[in-house]
Amino acid sequence: MSNSPDDPEVAGPRQRQVEMGVAAAMGLLGVVTILGSLKVGTGWGAEGPQSGFFPFWIGVIVVAASGFNFVRAYVSTGRGLFAEWSQIRQVLKVVWPMAIYVAAVPWLGIYVSSALLTAGFMRWLGRYGWTITLCISIGFQVLAYLTFERWFLVPLPKGPLEDLLGL
């Protein structure tokens, strides 16, 4: 078995493909910005610019820059490897739990979600024992609660556990 970049088990997406994909995604975000700005007005009113004026022009700049980057990537002759699939899997080991964490915060609150994320990373990626994992994941949330809620008086999103405890 070879470990060359042309080996299907080692290979991954090409630089050109990734650059074109990112340019297309950014261009789409620019178009969404433009369309949203058109709904609220992009002109100049008696009081000054309407609320969509600046976002509209930022969207136009983003679409233009994305179009330039897309064409540049399309005509490029370099076909280097962006990353190997094994490297992308390593990145996804962090991205997916973070995405689940963000989705869980409105339902579980920031403290429970953060404790679960910390414990998950410590056990899964760090391979720490349960004692140190629980001490750090719970202890850090107690410290965060005391710092933000008690000292700075900044309320953070709470879930059903915090309601049950009266926090």
C-alpha positions in Angstrom: 0.0 0.0 0.0 1.4 3.4 -0.9 1.1 6.6 1.0 1.2 8.9 -2.0 -1.4 11.7 -2.4 -2.8 9.8 -5.4 -3.7 6.8 -3.2 -7.6 6.9 -2.9 -7.4 6.2 0.9 -4.9 9.0 1.5 -6.2 11.5 -1.1 -8.7 14.2 -0.3 -10.2 17.3 -1.8 -8.0 19.4 -4.1 -7.1 22.9 -3.4 -8.9 24.2 -6.5 -12.2 22.5 -5.5 -12.1 23.9 -2.0 -11.3 27.4 -3.2 -14.2 27.3 -5.7 -16.5 25.9 -3.1 -15.6 28.6 -0.6 -15.9 31.4 -3.2 -19.4 30.1 -4.2 -20.5 29.9 -0.6 -19.3 33.4 0.2 -20.9 34.7 -3.0 -24.2 33.1 -1.9 -23.9 34.9 1.4 -23.3 38.1 -0.4 -26.4 37.6 -2.6 -28.5 36.9 0.6 -27.2 40.1 2.1 -28.1 42.1 -1.1 -31.6 40.6 -1.2 -32.2 41.3 2.5 -30.9 44.9 2.1 -33.3 45.5 -0.8 -36.2 44.6 1.4 -35.4 47.4 3.9 -34.2 50.0 1.5 -30.8 50.8 0.1 -31.3 54.4 -0.8 -30.6 57.7 0.9 -33.5 59.2 2.9 -34.1 62.6 4.5 -32.3 61.4 7.6 -29.4 59.8 5.8 -28.8 56.3 4.5 -31.6 53.8 4.8 -30.9 50.7 6.9 -30.0 48.5 4.0 -27.6 51.0 2.4 -24.3 49.8 3.9 -25.2 46.1 4.0 -26.2 46.3 0.3 -22.8 47.7 -0.7 -20.9 45.2 1.5 -22.9 42.4 -0.2 -21.9 43.8 -3.6 -18.3 43.8 -2.6 -18.5 40.3 -1.2 -20.2 39.0 -4.4 -17.6 40.7 -6.6 -14.6 39.4 -4.6 -16.1 35.9 -4.5 -16.6 36.0 -8.3 -13.0 37.1 -8.7 -11.8 34.3 -6.4 -14.0 31.7 -8.1 -12.7 32.6 -11.6 -9.1 32.7 -10.3 -9.5 29.2 -8.8 -11.2 27.9 -11.9 -8.5 28.9 -14.3 -5.6 28.0 -11.9 -3.4 25.1 -13.1 -2.3 24.1 -9.6 -4.0 20.9 -8.5 -2.4 20.5 -5.1 -4.1 18.5 -2.3 -6.0 20.7 0.2 -6.0 18.1 2.9 -6.0 14.3 3.3 -9.2 12.7 4.4 -7.6 11.6 7.7 -6.8 15.3 8.5 -10.4 16.3 7.7 -11.7 13.6 10.0 -9.5 15.1 12.8 -11.0 18.6 12.2 -14.5 17.1 12.2 -13.9 15.6 15.6 -13.9 19.1 16.9 -16.4 20.8 14.5 -19.3 18.3 15.1 -19.3 18.4 18.9 -19.0 22.2 18.7 -22.0 22.4 16.4 -24.0 20.1 18.7 -23.0 22.3 21.7 -24.2 25.5 20.0 -27.5 23.8 19.2 -27.9 22.5 22.8 -27.3 25.8 24.6 -30.9 27.1 24.0 -32.3 23.8 25.4 -29.9 22.8 28.1 -28.4 26.2 29.1 -24.8 27.2 28.7 -23.6 25.6 31.9 -24.9 22.1 31.3 -23.9 22.2 27.6 -20.4 23.5 28.4 -19.9 20.8 31.1 -21.0 18.1 28.6 -18.7 19.5 25.9 -15.7 19.7 28.2 -16.3 16.2 29.6 -16.8 14.8 26.1 -13.6 16.3 24.8 -11.6 15.3 27.9 -12.8 11.7 27.7 -13.0 11.2 23.9 -10.0 13.1 22.6 -7.9 13.5 25.8 -8.6 10.1 27.2 -8.6 11.4 30.8 -10.1 9.4 33.7 -13.6 10.0 35.0 -12.5 11.7 38.2 -10.4 14.5 36.7 -13.0 14.8 33.8 -15.9 15.4 36.2 -13.9 17.6 38.5 -12.8 19.9 35.7 -16.0 19.9 33.7 -18.2 20.7 36.7 -15.7 22.9 38.5 -15.2 25.1 35.6 -18.9 25.7 35.2 -19.2 26.6 38.9 -16.3 29.0 38.4 -18.0 30.4 35.3 -21.3 30.8 37.1 -19.7 32.6 40.0 -17.7 34.9 37.7 -20.4 35.9 35.3 -23.7 35.6 37.3 -22.5 36.7 40.7 -19.4 38.9 40.2 -20.1 40.6 36.8 -23.9 40.3 37.1 -24.2 39.0 33.5 -27.0 36.5 33.1 -26.1 33.6 30.8 -28.6 31.3 29.1 -30.0 28.8 31.6 -31.7 25.5 31.1 -34.1 23.3 33.1 -31.4 22.2 35.5 -30.6 25.7 36.6 -34.3 26.4 36.9 -34.7 23.3 39.1 -31.8 24.5 41.3 -33.1 28.1 41.4 -30.0 29.6 39.9 
